[in-house]
């Protein structure tokens, strides 16, 4: 099992785009017992990946509860870097 942050990054090499809630839903089967698999910590991981040039924002929207959902995607260079350092 990969560290949670690695699994989060690797997820973006397999999907067109995702928000924190999408990541949580996808990873909860394997990482559901991890304390850091929550909205706040996943958003922090996504923002860190963006600041490090691995991900970029693709769009945003408000959900039904009035919470902002920011969608990210791994651009070609970011995906290549992730795949180079994090193997399946």
C-alpha positions in Angstrom: 0.0 0.0 0.0 1.3 3.4 -1.0 1.4 6.4 1.4 -1.9 8.3 1.2 -0.4 11.4 -0.5 1.2 9.1 -3.2 -2.2 7.5 -3.8 -3.8 10.9 -4.1 -1.3 12.0 -6.7 -1.4 8.8 -8.6 -5.2 9.1 -8.8 -4.8 12.2 -11.0 -2.8 10.2 -13.6 -5.8 7.9 -14.1 -8.6 10.5 -14.4 -9.3 13.5 -16.5 -10.0 15.7 -13.4 -11.2 15.3 -9.8 -12.0 17.3 -6.7 -11.3 16.4 -3.1 -14.6 14.7 -2.7 -13.9 12.5 -5.8 -10.5 11.5 -4.4 -12.0 10.6 -1.0 -14.7 8.5 -2.6 -12.2 6.7 -4.8 -9.7 6.0 -2.1 -12.0 5.3 0.9 -12.1 1.5 0.1 -8.4 1.1 0.7 -7.6 4.2 2.8 -10.9 4.7 4.7 -9.3 4.2 8.1 -6.7 6.9 7.5 -7.4 10.0 9.6 -6.0 12.2 6.8 -8.6 11.0 4.3 -10.9 13.9 5.0 -11.9 17.0 3.0 -9.6 19.4 4.8 -6.4 17.3 4.5 -7.1 16.1 0.9 -7.6 19.8 -0.1 -4.3 20.6 1.6 -2.5 17.8 -0.4 -4.1 19.0 -3.6 -3.0 22.6 -3.0 0.5 21.5 -2.2 0.6 19.4 -5.4 -0.5 22.5 -7.3 2.1 24.7 -5.7 4.7 22.2 -6.6 3.6 22.2 -10.3 2.2 18.6 -10.4 -1.5 19.6 -10.7 -3.4 22.6 -11.9 -6.9 23.8 -11.4 -9.3 22.9 -14.2 -12.6 24.3 -12.9 -14.7 25.0 -9.8 -18.3 24.9 -8.8 -20.5 25.2 -5.7 -22.1 21.9 -4.5 -25.6 21.6 -3.1 -24.4 22.3 0.4 -22.8 25.6 -0.7 -19.3 24.3 -0.5 -16.8 25.2 -3.1 -15.4 22.3 -5.1 -12.2 22.9 -6.9 -11.3 20.4 -9.7 -7.7 19.7 -10.5 -6.0 17.7 -13.3 -2.5 16.5 -13.9 -1.1 18.2 -16.9 1.3 16.2 -19.1 4.5 17.2 -17.3 2.9 16.7 -13.9 1.6 13.3 -14.8 5.0 12.3 -16.2 6.7 13.4 -13.0 4.2 11.6 -10.8 4.5 8.4 -12.8 8.3 8.7 -12.8 8.5 8.9 -9.0 5.5 6.8 -7.9 5.3 3.4 -9.6 2.1 1.3 -9.7 
